[in-house]
Amino acid sequence: MLRRILPQPPALTTRLLRLRERLADHQPQVDTAGGPLIWAAVALLLAPDPDGLLLIRRAERLGDPWSGHMALPGGRQAAEDSDLVATAIRETAEEVGYSPSRERLAGSLDDVVPRTPVLPPIAVRPFVFTLPARPALHLNPEVAAVRWVSLDHLLDSGTRDTVELDIRGERRHFAAYRVDEGVVWGLTERIVSDLLRLI
């Protein structure tokens, strides 16, 4: 009798497997200081061929402090979310049409709490998902574009830069990563830098 040979799902690369191991041992710094916070969660989707991180470019919208920025899929916690992992999964599904499963969750990074008068009192918990392959994506109107940025590119010292931006009429300098679609800075730069330190 002939056996039907089913294609095997691609395995994670050595680098992504090592990252999963490091995250399993990682004790993320959770913010407990200060007043009440608006909680949000983002998803860092990592997939091979080559190892890359999914970044989105937010659509231009009036009144949105992150309008047009390079970012990670995610958003504010909703009342129906059972926890912040559920927030990251729901927001990713809404923004890019892909719902990462909890079994692909590798762990979380340190909370990011900007504590600046420019932004609302928000706290962001980043969750890392390792995927065996890059999924098909379907963008909603909040997302102008997506890009898988190779980890090698992000780890290259030439990608790191300092950008000068006008914030409420004041010129300020920020650490950043340069990618084809734009500049990764602010909250997203801090989260990506935390990830790269683990890698």
FIKOLZA-1660 file (N, C-alpha, C; in steps of 0.1 Angstrom, whole numbers, plus 5000, padded with zeros to 4 digits):
% residues 199
   i   px   py   pz ch aa at
   1 5008 4988 5000  A  M  N
   1 5000 5000 5000  A  M CA
   1 5009 5012 5000  A  M  C
   2 5005 5022 4991  A  L  N
   2 5013 5034 4990  A  L CA
   2 5009 5044 5001  A  L  C
   3 5019 5050 5008  A  R  N
   3 5015 5060 5018  A  R CA
   3 5016 5074 5011  A  R  C
   4 5006 5081 5015  A  R  N
   4 5007 5095 5010  A  R CA
   4 5017 5103 5018  A  R  C
   5 5026 5110 5011  A  I  N
   5 5036 5117 5018  A  I CA
   5 5031 5132 5019  A  I  C
   6 5029 5136 5032  A  L  N
   6 5025 5150 5034  A  L CA
   6 5037 5159 5036  A  L  C
   7 5036 5171 5030  A  P  N
   7 5048 5180 5032  A  P CA
   7 5050 5183 5047  A  P  C
   8 5062 5183 5052  A  Q  N
   8 5065 5187 5065  A  Q CA
   8 5066 5202 5067  A  Q  C
   9 5060 5207 5078  A  P  N
   9 5061 5222 5079  A  P CA
   9 5076 5225 5082  A  P  C
  10 5080 5236 5077  A  P  N
  10 5094 5240 5079  A  P CA
  10 5097 5242 5093  A  P  C
  11 5109 5238 5097  A  A  N
  11 5113 5240 5111  A  A CA
  11 5119 5254 5113  A  A  C
  12 5119 5258 5126  A  L  N
  12 5125 5271 5129  A  L CA
  12 5140 5270 5127  A  L  C
  13 5146 5281 5124  A  T  N
  13 5161 5281 5122  A  T CA
  13 5167 5280 5136  A  T  C
  14 5180 5278 5136  A  T  N
  14 5188 5277 5148  A  T CA
  14 5187 5290 5156  A  T  C
  15 5188 5301 5150  A  R  N
  15 5187 5314 5157  A  R CA
  15 5173 5316 5164  A  R  C
  16 5162 5312 5157  A  L  N
  16 5149 5314 5163  A  L CA
  16 5147 5304 5174  A  L  C
  17 5152 5292 5173  A  L  N
  17 5151 5282 5184  A  L CA
  17 5159 5287 5196  A  L  C
  18 5171 5293 5194  A  R  N
  18 5179 5299 5205  A  R CA
  18 5171 5310 5212  A  R  C
  19 5165 5318 5203  A  L  N
  19 5157 5330 5209  A  L CA
  19 5146 5324 5218  A  L  C
  20 5139 5314 5213  A  R  N
  20 5128 5308 5222  A  R CA
  20 5134 5303 5235  A  R  C
  21 5146 5297 5235  A  E  N
  21 5152 5292 5247  A  E CA
  21 5155 5304 5257  A  E  C
  22 5161 5315 5251  A  R  N
  22 5164 5326 5259  A  R CA
  22 5152 5333 5265  A  R  C
  23 5141 5334 5257  A  L  N
  23 5129 5340 5262  A  L CA
  23 5122 5331 5273  A  L  C
  24 5124 5318 5272  A  A  N
  24 5118 5309 5282  A  A CA
  24 5125 5312 5296  A  A  C
  25 5138 5316 5296  A  D  N
  25 5145 5320 5308  A  D CA
  25 5144 5334 5312  A  D  C
  26 5139 5343 5303  A  H  N
  26 5139 5357 5305  A  H CA
  26 5128 5361 5314  A  H  C
  27 5132 5369 5324  A  Q  N
  27 5122 5375 5333  A  Q CA
  27 5120 5390 5329  A  Q  C
  28 5109 5392 5322  A  P  N
  28 5107 5406 5317  A  P CA
  28 5104 5416 5328  A  P  C
  29 5109 5428 5327  A  Q  N
  29 5106 5438 5336  A  Q CA
  29 5092 5444 5334  A  Q  C
  30 5084 5442 5344  A  V  N
  30 5070 5446 5343  A  V CA
  30 5068 5459 5351  A  V  C
  31 5061 5469 5344  A  D  N
  31 5060 5482 5351  A  D CA
  31 5049 5482 5361  A  D  C
  32 5053 5486 5373  A  T  N
  32 5043 5487 5384  A  T CA
  32 5043 5501 5390  A  T  C
  33 5051 5510 5386  A  A  N
  33 5053 5523 5392  A  A CA
  33 5043 5533 5385  A  A  C
  34 5041 5544 5392  A  G  N
  34 5033 5555 5386  A  G CA
  34 5018 5553 5387  A  G  C
  35 5011 5562 5381  A  G  N
  35 4997 5562 5382  A  G CA
  35 4990 5552 5372  A  G  C
  36 4977 5553 5370  A  P  N
  36 4970 5544 5361  A  P CA
  36 4975 5545 5347  A  P  C
  37 4975 5534 5340  A  L  N
  37 4981 5533 5327  A  L CA
  37 4970 5528 5317  A  L  C
  38 4971 5532 5305  A  I  N
  38 4963 5526 5294  A  I CA
  38 4972 5514 5288  A  I  C
  39 4968 5502 5289  A  W  N
  39 4976 5491 5285  A  W CA
  39 4974 5487 5270  A  W  C
  40 4985 5484 5264  A  A  N
  40 4984 5480 5250  A  A CA
  40 4994 5468 5249  A  A  C
  41 4993 5461 5238  A  A  N
  41 5002 5450 5235  A  A CA
  41 5006 5450 5220  A  A  C
  42 5018 5446 5217  A  V  N
  42 5022 5445 5203  A  V CA
  42 5028 5431 5201  A  V  C
  43 5028 5426 5188  A  A  N
  43 5033 5413 5184  A  A CA
  43 5046 5415 5176  A  A  C
  44 5056 5408 5180  A  L  N
  44 5068 5408 5172  A  L CA
  44 5068 5394 5165  A  L  C
  45 5064 5394 5152  A  L  N
  45 5063 5382 5145  A  L CA
  45 5076 5379 5138  A  L  C
  46 5083 5368 5141  A  L  N
  46 5095 5364 5135  A  L CA
  46 5094 5352 5127  A  L  C
  47 5099 5351 5115  A  A  N
  47 5098 5340 5106  A  A CA
  47 5111 5339 5098  A  A  C
  48 5114 5326 5093  A  P  N
  48 5126 5324 5086  A  P CA
  48 5125 5327 5071  A  P  C
  49 5136 5325 5064  A  D  N
  49 5137 5326 5049  A  D CA
  49 5138 5340 5043  A  D  C
  50 5148 5348 5047  A  P  N
  50 5157 5346 5059  A  P CA
  50 5149 5351 5072  A  P  C
  51 5156 5349 5084  A  D  N
  51 5150 5353 5096  A  D CA
  51 5146 5368 5095  A  D  C
  52 5134 5371 5098  A  G  N
  52 5130 5385 5097  A  G CA
  52 5119 5388 5106  A  G  C
  53 5117 5401 5109  A  L  N
  53 5107 5407 5118  A  L CA
  53 5097 5414 5109  A  L  C
  54 5084 5412 5112  A  L  N
  54 5074 5420 5105  A  L CA
  54 5072 5434 5111  A  L  C
  55 5073 5444 5102  A  L  N
  55 5070 5458 5106  A  L CA
  55 5059 5463 5097  A  L  C
  56 5051 5472 5103  A  I  N
  56 5040 5478 5095  A  I CA
  56 5043 5493 5094  A  I  C
  57 5038 5499 5084  A  R  N
  57 5038 5514 5084  A  R CA
  57 5023 5518 5085  A  R  C
  58 5021 5526 5096  A  R  N
  58 5007 5530 5099  A  R CA
  58 5002 5540 5088  A  R  C
  59 4989 5539 5085  A  A  N
  59 4983 5549 5076  A  A CA
  59 4984 5563 5082  A  A  C
  60 4984 5573 5073  A  E  N
  60 4983 5587 5078  A  E CA
  60 4969 5590 5082  A  E  C
  61 4968 5594 5095  A  R  N
  61 4955 5597 5101  A  R CA
  61 4956 5609 5110  A  R  C
  62 4947 5619 5108  A  L  N
  62 4947 5631 5117  A  L CA
  62 4944 5627 5131  A  L  C
  63 4951 5633 5141  A  G  N
  63 4949 5630 5155  A  G CA
  63 4956 5618 5160  A  G  C
  64 4962 5610 5152  A  D  N
  64 4969 5598 5156  A  D CA
  64 4983 5601 5159  A  D  C
  65 4988 5600 5171  A  P  N
  65 5002 5603 5174  A  P CA
  65 5012 5594 5167  A  P  C
  66 5008 5583 5162  A  W  N
  66 5017 5573 5155  A  W CA
  66 5014 5573 5140  A  W  C
  67 5007 5583 5135  A  S  N
  67 5003 5584 5121  A  S CA
  67 5016 5583 5112  A  S  C
  68 5015 5573 5103  A  G  N
  68 5026 5572 5093  A  G CA
  68 5039 5565 5098  A  G  C
  69 5039 5562 5111  A  H  N
  69 5051 5556 5117  A  H CA
  69 5053 5541 5113  A  H  C
  70 5066 5537 5113  A  M  N
  70 5069 5523 5112  A  M CA
  70 5066 5517 5126  A  M  C
  71 5060 5506 5127  A  A  N
  71 5056 5501 5140  A  A CA
  71 5055 5485 5140  A  A  C
  72 5050 5480 5151  A  L  N
  72 5047 5466 5152  A  L CA
  72 5032 5465 5153  A  L  C
  73 5026 5454 5147  A  P  N
  73 5011 5452 5149  A  P CA
  73 5007 5452 5163  A  P  C
  74 4997 5459 5167  A  G  N
  74 4992 5459 5181  A  G CA
  74 4983 5470 5184  A  G  C
  75 4979 5471 5196  A  G  N
  75 4970 5482 5200  A  G CA
  75 4966 5481 5214  A  G  C
  76 4956 5489 5218  A  R  N
  76 4951 5490 5232  A  R CA
  76 4943 5477 5236  A  R  C
  77 4944 5474 5248  A  Q  N
  77 4936 5463 5254  A  Q CA
  77 4922 5466 5254  A  Q  C
  78 4913 5457 5250  A  A  N
  78 4899 5459 5250  A  A CA
  78 4893 5451 5261  A  A  C
  79 4881 5455 5266  A  A  N
  79 4874 5448 5277  A  A CA
  79 4872 5433 5275  A  A  C
  80 4870 5429 5262  A  E  N
  80 4868 5415 5260  A  E CA
  80 4881 5407 5259  A  E  C
  81 4892 5413 5259  A  D  N
  81 4905 5405 5259  A  D CA
  81 4907 5399 5272  A  D  C
  82 4910 5386 5272  A  S  N
  82 4912 5378 5285  A  S CA
  82 4925 5382 5291  A  S  C
  83 4935 5386 5283  A  D  N
  83 4948 5391 5288  A  D CA
  83 4955 5398 5277  A  D  C
  84 4967 5403 5280  A  L  N
  84 4974 5411 5270  A  L CA
  84 4979 5403 5258  A  L  C
  85 4981 5390 5260  A  V  N
  85 4984 5381 5248  A  V CA
  85 4972 5381 5239  A  V  C
  86 4960 5380 5244  A  A  N
  86 4948 5381 5236  A  A CA
  86 4947 5394 5229  A  A  C
  87 4952 5405 5235  A  T  N
  87 4952 5418 5229  A  T CA
  87 4961 5418 5217  A  T  C
  88 4973 5413 5219  A  A  N
  88 4983 5413 5208  A  A CA
  88 4978 5404 5196  A  A  C
  89 4972 5393 5199  A  I  N
  89 4967 5384 5189  A  I CA
  89 4955 5391 5181  A  I  C
  90 4946 5396 5189  A  R  N
  90 4934 5403 5182  A  R CA
  90 4938 5414 5174  A  R  C
  91 4947 5423 5179  A  E  N
  91 4951 5435 5171  A  E CA
  91 4959 5431 5159  A  E  C
  92 4967 5421 5160  A  T  N
  92 4975 5416 5148  A  T CA
  92 4965 5411 5137  A  T  C
  93 4955 5403 5142  A  A  N
  93 4945 5398 5132  A  A CA
  93 4938 5409 5126  A  A  C
  94 4934 5420 5133  A  E  N
  94 4927 5431 5128  A  E CA
  94 4935 5439 5118  A  E  C
  95 4948 5441 5121  A  E  N
  95 4956 5450 5113  A  E CA
  95 4962 5443 5101  A  E  C
  96 4967 5430 5102  A  V  N
  96 4974 5424 5091  A  V CA
  96 4967 5411 5086  A  V  C
  97 4955 5408 5092  A  G  N
  97 4948 5396 5088  A  G CA
  97 4954 5383 5091  A  G  C
  98 4963 5382 5101  A  Y  N
  98 4969 5370 5106  A  Y CA
  98 4968 5369 5121  A  Y  C
  99 4963 5358 5126  A  S  N
  99 4961 5356 5140  A  S CA
  99 4972 5346 5145  A  S  C
 100 4982 5350 5151  A  P  N
 100 4992 5341 5156  A  P CA
 100 4987 5333 5168  A  P  C
 101 4990 5320 5168  A  S  N
 101 4985 5311 5178  A  S CA
 101 4993 5312 5191  A  S  C
 102 4987 5309 5202  A  R  N
 102 4995 5310 5215  A  R CA
 102 5006 5299 5215  A  R  C
 103 5005 5288 5208  A  E  N
 103 5016 5278 5208  A  E CA
 103 5028 5284 5201  A  E  C
 104 5027 5294 5193  A  R  N
 104 5038 5301 5187  A  R CA
 104 5044 5312 5196  A  R  C
 105 5038 5315 5207  A  L  N
 105 5043 5325 5216  A  L CA
 105 5056 5320 5223  A  L  C
 106 5067 5328 5221  A  A  N
 106 5080 5325 5226  A  A CA
 106 5082 5331 5240  A  A  C
 107 5075 5342 5242  A  G  N
 107 5077 5349 5255  A  G CA
 107 5074 5364 5253  A  G  C
 108 5077 5372 5264  A  S  N
 108 5075 5386 5263  A  S CA
 108 5088 5394 5266  A  S  C
 109 5089 5406 5261  A  L  N
 109 5100 5415 5264  A  L CA
 109 5096 5424 5276  A  L  C
 110 5105 5433 5280  A  D  N
 110 5102 5443 5290  A  D CA
 110 5091 5452 5286  A  D  C
 111 5082 5456 5296  A  D  N
 111 5072 5466 5293  A  D CA
 111 5079 5479 5289  A  D  C
 112 5072 5486 5280  A  V  N
 112 5077 5499 5276  A  V CA
 112 5067 5510 5280  A  V  C
 113 5071 5519 5289  A  V  N
 113 5062 5530 5294  A  V CA
 113 5069 5543 5291  A  V  C
 114 5065 5550 5281  A  P  N
 114 5072 5563 5278  A  P CA
 114 5072 5574 5288  A  P  C
 115 5061 5576 5295  A  R  N
 115 5060 5586 5305  A  R CA
 115 5065 5600 5300  A  R  C
 116 5059 5604 5289  A  T  N
 116 5062 5617 5283  A  T CA
 116 5049 5625 5281  A  T  C
 117 5049 5638 5283  A  P  N
 117 5037 5646 5281  A  P CA
 117 5031 5646 5267  A  P  C
 118 5040 5641 5257  A  V  N
 118 5036 5641 5243  A  V CA
 118 5026 5630 5240  A  V  C
 119 5027 5619 5248  A  L  N
 119 5018 5607 5246  A  L CA
 119 5009 5605 5258  A  L  C
 120 4998 5598 5255  A  P  N
 120 4989 5594 5266  A  P CA
 120 4996 5585 5276  A  P  C
 121 4991 5583 5288  A  P  N
 121 4998 5575 5298  A  P CA
 121 4997 5560 5294  A  P  C
 122 5005 5555 5284  A  I  N
 122 5003 5542 5279  A  I CA
 122 5014 5533 5283  A  I  C
 123 5012 5520 5285  A  A  N
 123 5022 5510 5287  A  A CA
 123 5020 5499 5277  A  A  C
 124 5031 5495 5271  A  V  N
 124 5031 5485 5260  A  V CA
 124 5038 5472 5264  A  V  C
 125 5031 5461 5263  A  R  N
 125 5038 5448 5266  A  R CA
 125 5040 5441 5252  A  R  C
 126 5053 5439 5249  A  P  N
 126 5057 5432 5236  A  P CA
 126 5057 5417 5238  A  P  C
 127 5050 5410 5228  A  F  N
 127 5051 5395 5228  A  F CA
 127 5057 5390 5216  A  F  C
 128 5066 5381 5217  A  V  N
 128 5074 5375 5206  A  V CA
 128 5068 5362 5201  A  V  C
 129 5065 5361 5189  A  F  N
 129 5059 5349 5183  A  F CA
 129 5069 5344 5172  A  F  C
 130 5073 5331 5172  A  T  N
 130 5082 5325 5162  A  T CA
 130 5074 5316 5153  A  T  C
 131 5074 5319 5140  A  L  N
 131 5066 5313 5131  A  L CA
 131 5075 5304 5121  A  L  C
 132 5070 5292 5117  A  P  N
 132 5078 5284 5108  A  P CA
 132 5079 5289 5094  A  P  C
 133 5070 5298 5090  A  A  N
 133 5070 5304 5077  A  A CA
 133 5062 5317 5077  A  A  C
 134 5065 5326 5067  A  R  N
 134 5058 5339 5066  A  R CA
 134 5044 5337 5062  A  R  C
 135 5034 5341 5070  A  P  N
 135 5020 5339 5066  A  P CA
 135 5015 5349 5055  A  P  C
 136 5004 5345 5049  A  A  N
 136 4997 5355 5040  A  A CA
 136 4991 5366 5048  A  A  C
 137 4992 5378 5044  A  L  N
 137 4987 5390 5051  A  L CA
 137 4976 5397 5043  A  L  C
 138 4967 5403 5051  A  H  N
 138 4956 5411 5044  A  H CA
 138 4955 5423 5053  A  H  C
 139 4959 5435 5048  A  L  N
 139 4960 5447 5056  A  L CA
 139 4946 5454 5057  A  L  C
 140 4944 5460 5068  A  N  N
 140 4932 5468 5070  A  N CA
 140 4936 5482 5067  A  N  C
 141 4926 5491 5067  A  P  N
 141 4929 5505 5063  A  P CA
 141 4938 5513 5073  A  P  C
 142 4940 5507 5085  A  E  N
 142 4949 5514 5094  A  E CA
 142 4964 5512 5091  A  E  C
 143 4966 5502 5082  A  V  N
 143 4980 5499 5078  A  V CA
 143 4983 5502 5063  A  V  C
 144 4993 5510 5061  A  A  N
 144 4996 5514 5047  A  A CA
 144 5004 5504 5040  A  A  C
 145 5013 5497 5047  A  A  N
 145 5023 5488 5041  A  A CA
 145 5029 5479 5052  A  A  C
 146 5034 5468 5048  A  V  N
 146 5041 5459 5057  A  V CA
 146 5055 5455 5051  A  V  C
 147 5064 5451 5059  A  R  N
 147 5077 5448 5054  A  R CA
 147 5083 5437 5064  A  R  C
 148 5088 5426 5058  A  W  N
 148 5096 5417 5066  A  W CA
 148 5111 5422 5066  A  W  C
 149 5116 5427 5077  A  V  N
 149 5130 5432 5077  A  V CA
 149 5139 5421 5083  A  V  C
 150 5149 5418 5076  A  S  N
 150 5158 5407 5080  A  S CA
 150 5165 5411 5093  A  S  C
 151 5166 5401 5102  A  L  N
 151 5173 5403 5114  A  L CA
 151 5188 5407 5112  A  L  C
 152 5194 5402 5101  A  D  N
 152 5208 5405 5098  A  D CA
 152 5209 5420 5095  A  D  C
 153 5199 5426 5088  A  H  N
 153 5198 5440 5085  A  H CA
 153 5197 5448 5098  A  H  C
 154 5188 5444 5107  A  L  N
 154 5187 5451 5119  A  L CA
 154 5199 5451 5128  A  L  C
 155 5206 5439 5127  A  L  N
 155 5218 5437 5136  A  L CA
 155 5230 5444 5130  A  L  C
 156 5230 5448 5117  A  D  N
 156 5241 5455 5111  A  D CA
 156 5242 5469 5117  A  D  C
 157 5254 5472 5121  A  S  N
 157 5257 5485 5128  A  S CA
 157 5253 5497 5118  A  S  C
 158 5254 5495 5105  A  G  N
 158 5251 5506 5096  A  G CA
 158 5236 5509 5095  A  G  C
 159 5228 5500 5101  A  T  N
 159 5213 5503 5101  A  T CA
 159 5210 5513 5112  A  T  C
 160 5218 5513 5123  A  R  N
 160 5215 5521 5135  A  R CA
 160 5218 5536 5131  A  R  C
 161 5211 5545 5136  A  D  N
 161 5213 5559 5132  A  D CA
 161 5206 5568 5143  A  D  C
 162 5208 5580 5142  A  T  N
 162 5202 5590 5151  A  T CA
 162 5194 5599 5141  A  T  C
 163 5181 5601 5144  A  V  N
 163 5173 5610 5136  A  V CA
 163 5169 5622 5144  A  V  C
 164 5167 5633 5136  A  E  N
 164 5163 5646 5142  A  E CA
 164 5148 5648 5138  A  E  C
 165 5140 5649 5148  A  L  N
 165 5125 5651 5145  A  L CA
 165 5120 5663 5152  A  L  C
 166 5109 5669 5146  A  D  N
 166 5103 5680 5152  A  D CA
 166 5091 5675 5161  A  D  C
 167 5092 5676 5174  A  I  N
 167 5082 5672 5183  A  I CA
 167 5076 5684 5190  A  I  C
 168 5064 5688 5187  A  R  N
 168 5057 5699 5192  A  R CA
 168 5065 5712 5191  A  R  C
 169 5071 5714 5179  A  G  N
 169 5079 5726 5176  A  G CA
 169 5093 5726 5182  A  G  C
 170 5097 5715 5188  A  E  N
 170 5111 5714 5193  A  E CA
 170 5119 5703 5186  A  E  C
 171 5131 5706 5181  A  R  N
 171 5139 5696 5174  A  R CA
 171 5146 5687 5184  A  R  C
 172 5144 5674 5183  A  R  N
 172 5150 5665 5192  A  R CA
 172 5157 5653 5184  A  R  C
 173 5166 5647 5191  A  H  N
 173 5173 5636 5184  A  H CA
 173 5169 5623 5191  A  H  C
 174 5167 5612 5182  A  F  N
 174 5162 5599 5187  A  F CA
 174 5171 5588 5180  A  F  C
 175 5173 5578 5188  A  A  N
 175 5179 5566 5183  A  A CA
 175 5170 5559 5173  A  A  C
 176 5175 5553 5162  A  A  N
 176 5166 5548 5152  A  A CA
 176 5173 5537 5144  A  A  C
 177 5164 5530 5136  A  Y  N
 177 5169 5520 5126  A  Y CA
 177 5164 5525 5113  A  Y  C
 178 5172 5524 5103  A  R  N
 178 5167 5528 5089  A  R CA
 178 5164 5516 5081  A  R  C
 179 5152 5516 5076  A  V  N
 179 5147 5505 5067  A  V CA
 179 5142 5512 5055  A  V  C
 180 5140 5504 5044  A  D  N
 180 5136 5510 5031  A  D CA
 180 5123 5519 5032  A  D  C
 181 5113 5514 5040  A  E  N
 181 5101 5522 5041  A  E CA
 181 5101 5534 5050  A  E  C
 182 5112 5535 5058  A  G  N
 182 5112 5547 5067  A  G CA
 182 5122 5545 5078  A  G  C
 183 5118 5551 5089  A  V  N
 183 5127 5551 5101  A  V CA
 183 5119 5545 5113  A  V  C
 184 5126 5536 5120  A  V  N
 184 5120 5529 5132  A  V CA
 184 5125 5537 5144  A  V  C
 185 5117 5544 5151  A  W  N
 185 5122 5551 5163  A  W CA
 185 5111 5551 5174  A  W  C
 186 5114 5557 5185  A  G  N
 186 5104 5558 5196  A  G CA
 186 5102 5545 5203  A  G  C
 187 5089 5542 5206  A  L  N
 187 5085 5530 5213  A  L CA
 187 5090 5518 5205  A  L  C
 188 5088 5518 5192  A  T  N
 188 5092 5506 5184  A  T CA
 188 5107 5504 5184  A  T  C
 189 5114 5514 5183  A  E  N
 189 5129 5513 5184  A  E CA
 189 5133 5507 5197  A  E  C
 190 5127 5511 5208  A  R  N
 190 5131 5505 5221  A  R CA
 190 5127 5490 5222  A  R  C
 191 5116 5486 5216  A  I  N
 191 5112 5472 5217  A  I CA
 191 5121 5464 5208  A  I  C
 192 5124 5469 5196  A  V  N
 192 5132 5462 5186  A  V CA
 192 5146 5460 5192  A  V  C
 193 5151 5471 5199  A  S  N
 193 5165 5470 5205  A  S CA
 193 5165 5459 5216  A  S  C
 194 5154 5458 5224  A  D  N
 194 5153 5448 5235  A  D CA
 194 5154 5434 5228  A  D  C
 195 5147 5432 5217  A  L  N
 195 5147 5420 5210  A  L CA
 195 5161 5416 5205  A  L  C
 196 5167 5426 5199  A  L  N
 196 5181 5423 5193  A  L CA
 196 5191 5420 5204  A  L  C
 197 5189 5426 5216  A  R  N
 197 5199 5423 5227  A  R CA
 197 5198 5408 5230  A  R  C
 198 5186 5402 5230  A  L  N
 198 5184 5388 5233  A  L CA
 198 5189 5379 5222  A  L  C
 199 5188 5384 5209  A  I  N
 199 5193 5376 5198  A  I CA
 199 5208 5376 5198  A  I  C
% end
